[in-house]
Amino acid sequence: MFRINYQLKKPEEIEPWGETEKVLHWFGLTDSLLWINAGDSVIYEYSEEAVKEFGIPIKYNDYQLSRFLEDFSDILPYVSESLPEFLYDSVENFSKNIRKWNLQYIEKSDEEYDHFFDALYEPLDRWFYDRTFDSGHLVGGPRIGCFRCGDNIKIYWESGYSLKDGSSIWKNPKGLYEMKYADFVSEVSRFFESFAYDMDKQTADVQKNGIKGVFVDIDSLSKENELRKKIFSEKVRTLYSEKETNTDWLQIRRLYDKMLMEI
């Protein structure tokens, strides 16, 4: 099961921005809880230790949902491109291996390392980087990636952040979940459509009732809501057709084999 879950807060429940004049805008109105079911694991669910250490009242990602939408939707055009099998099979260990490779060069001269980074590391890392996004707005946020090969896709996530006692901030800090690509596309489409519907209601509510003690630019709110829906929907549509690419997979294979040989 792969499911992107969220729960938008009501306008009056959202903490407004500003010290003197309290304001809210579209981004602020996407304040939400977020958690993702990936098989038996849940991405963005805090561990019991984190809840105790930080005094987190709610165990899920608590932030403006728009930030996740922006980061996630940016990788979708790349996700639609099918990977060669050797890379698809390497997803779970790739970041660990390329970090090892980097460590072998990082103590060399600046000239040697710069050549390594520009000619070897970056060209090899690009396929992985394009299909992942971080959660840098969260303490210890996981890096999440989506990797397609033909009719299948892997969802991969990893966070190495540790609490004072050495335990993870997340209940499931690392994992890999494989599913049918068609099911992934269906769920992503459902999620975006649900979000668009809920933000239409959120926007209409604020336009009609306002928020006591908070300034909202009603005209800008409506315009941004329509613009965001358009942008997000266009990126989701890229999942329905495979991305055309000029990627030199033979070069990537040579670099990948060189990395494995050297580590």
HELIX and SHEET records of a PDB file:
HELIX    1   1 PRO A   11  GLU A   13  5                                   3    
HELIX    2   2 GLY A   28  THR A   30  5                                   3    
HELIX    3   3 GLU A   48  PHE A   54  1                                   7    
HELIX    4   4 LEU A   65  VAL A   79  1                                  15    
HELIX    5   5 GLU A   85  TYR A   88  1                                   4    
HELIX    6   6 VAL A   91  TYR A  105  1                                  15    
HELIX    7   7 ASP A  110  PHE A  116  1                                   7    
HELIX    8   8 PHE A  117  TYR A  121  3                                   5    
HELIX    9   9 GLU A  122  ASP A  130  1                                   9    
HELIX   10  10 TYR A  181  ASN A  209  1                                  29    
HELIX   11  11 ILE A  218  ARG A  237  1                                  20    
HELIX   12  12 THR A  238  TYR A  240  5                                   3    
HELIX   13  13 TRP A  249  GLU A  262  1                                  14    
SHEET    1   A 3 PHE A   2  LEU A   8  0                                        
SHEET    2   A 3 ASP A  31  ALA A  38 -1                                        
SHEET    3   A 3 SER A  41  ILE A  43 -1                                        
SHEET    1   B 3 PHE A   2  LEU A   8  0                                        
SHEET    2   B 3 ASP A  31  ALA A  38 -1                                        
SHEET    3   B 3 ASN A  61  GLN A  64 -1                                        
SHEET    1   C 4 THR A 132  PHE A 133  0                                        
SHEET    2   C 4 ARG A 143  CYS A 149 -1                                        
SHEET    3   C 4 ASN A 152  GLU A 158 -1                                        
SHEET    4   C 4 LYS A 174  LYS A 180 -1                                        
END                                                                             
